[in-house]
Amino acid sequence: MKKIGKVVVRTRKHPNELVDSKFLDLINREVGEYAGAHVPESITEAAYFMQAAQVCYNEATRKEMPRSARKEIIESKISKLVLSKDLLENARKQEMLSTSETKS
């Protein structure tokens, strides 16, 4: 995990084949211009510039994933199992009642 100022940001490595080099070049140019106008006073500040570029690239190239129905499917299965359990418990209670009635 990386820090930009007080915010912790997770950056990931991207394989060269998947990097949009034109977009990355534009970001690098902008960061270079900013660094030229606001010369970093320490390595830490320079690292913040690089991290900001990484975050910018990640945000700009991130693809929205469709919401997974996995949670709904799991919840549906759980509710079916709970219903089955309740039905079994009711059937056992009915069976116990009917056997106790025949004994009396």
N, C-alpha and C positions, 0 to 999 in steps of 0.2 A: 504494500500500500504506500502511496505517496501522499505528501502534504503540499497543498498550495495555500500558503498563508496558514489559516487555522482550520481549513477544510481538508479532510483526508479523502483522497481520490485514488481509486484503483485503476491502474493502467495495465494493459496487456500487450504482449508482443504480437505482431502480425506478420505472417509469412510474406516474403517479398512478392509472391505471385498475387496476393490478395490486396496489396496496397495500391490505392489510386494515386499514382505518382504525380499527376498534374495537380491534383488537389493538395497533396503534401507539399509540392513545390511552392504553391501559392501561400500556404500557411507558413512555410519556412521563410519566404520573402517578407511577409508581414511581421513575423517575430524578429527577423533580422533588422528591419527598419525600426521597430520599436526599441530593440536593444541598442541601436545606433543613437536614437534620440534620448533614451533613458539608460545610460551605461550602467550595468550592474556593478555594485560596489563590492560584491563578494561572490564566491562560488555558489552560495546558497541562493542568492538572487538570480543568478544565471540558471540554476536548476529550476527555479520557479518559472522562468520564461519557457524552458523546455517542457516542463510539466503542463503549462498552460497550452502549449502547442499540441501536446499529446491529447489533452482533454478536448480541445477544439476539434481535432481530427476524429476522435472517437465519437463525439456528439454529432458531428456533421455526416459521418458515414454510417452511423448506427441505423440498422433497419428495424422497423417496428415488427415485432413478432405477433402473430394472431394469438389471442387469448386462448389458452389451452382449456379444453373441456375436461381435462383430467380430474380436476377437483370435483366437478359436478358428477362425473361418472363414479368416483369413489364414494361421494356422499349418497348417491342413489343406491349403490351396492350395500352400504352400511344400513340405510333405512330398510331395504328389503330383508336383510339379515335380522334386524331388530324385529320387524314384523313377523318373520318366520319364528323367531324365538318366542314372541308373545303368543302366537298361535299354538305352538307346542306346549307352552306352559298352561294355556287355557284348556287344551285337550287333556293334559295330565290331570288338571283339577277336576274336569268333568268325569274322567275315568275314575278318579278316587271317589268322587261323590256317588257315582253309579254303583261302584263295588260296595261302598258302605251302606247304600240303600238296600241292596240285595241281601246283605248280611243281617239286616235288622228284621 
